Amino acid sequence: MILPIVAYGDPVLRREAEEIGQDYENLSVLIDNMFETMEQANGVGLAAPQIDLSIRLFIVDTTPFVDSKGLSEEEKNEMNGFREVFINPIVIEEEGKPWAFEEGCLSIPGINEDVRRKPTVTIEYYNREWQLIEKTFSGLIARVIQHEYDHIEGVLFTDKINALKRRLISRKLESISKGIVDANYQMKFYKPRKAK
């Protein structure tokens, strides 16, 4: 089932998400729905807060990056078919000299900016089969993981760009939060409750 993606401006995107247990209701169905939603929106990652669930869960599928320019054959092979579920992840270490790469976000359509991140991340997480894994990732896979991990910490990629660029996109961000946006997938916009 394709789920609506929460747009910039919704407080759920700013919350630190909660851990879940193995008995989380319909977890397997939720994961399937998240993959279907991400694929329909042509994304490479999706975090639970983006579908209005403040839980520590995100998914990644870097296969669409295989056609990116400037990648070595080794990088293309690593990304082709890399599809993983991250439950209750904890970043253990980020290493290396930060590098810039243009990022976007399904919750912030139409905005892409260079974000500097360290090239290697070591992360501990449970996979879909609820096996505890500790693994080190590099390059674009690491970047997608770092981006999605930020979501469960209440951080958006726009928080990581310089102040001038943030000011330049502030009107676009405000428009997105008001529902004035052209996205080719279903979105959910925050409507604050009016005081009685």
BELSULRA-V409429 format. One line per field, one symbol per residue. phi: phi as a letter, one per 30 degrees, with the letter a starting at -180 (. if undefined). psi: psi as a letter, one per 30 degrees, with the letter a starting at -180 (. if undefined). burial: b if it has 16 or more other ideal C-beta (glycine too) atoms within 10 Angstrom, else e. A space follows every 10 residues. Layout:
phi=???
psi=???
burial=???
This chain:
phi=.dcdcddejd eddcdddcdb cdcedhedde dedddddddd chccaaceed cibdbdbbbb bdeddedddi cddddddddd idbbccchdb ddabbjdebc adcbaddbdi bbbdbcbddb bcbcaccddi cdbbbcbbid deddddddde edciccdddc cdedddddce dddddedcic acbcbdbbcd bddddd
psi=kklkkklkfk ffffkklkll lfgkkheeee eeeeeeeeee ghlflkkeff ggjilikllk jgefffgklg kleeeeeefj gjjlkjkhlk kekkllkklk kklakffikg kklkkklkfk kkkklkaegh kkkklkllbe eeeeeeeeee effgklfffg lleeeeefge eeeeeeffgi kjkglklkkk jkkkk.
burial=eebebbbbbb ebbeeebeeb eeeeeebeeb bebbbebbee bebbbbbbbb bebbbbbbbb bbeebbeeee beeebeebbe ebebbbbbbe eeebeeeeee eebbbbbbbe bebebebbbe bebebbeeee eeeeeebebb bbbbbbbbbb bbebbbbbeb beeeeeeebe ebbeebbeee beeebebbbb eeeeee
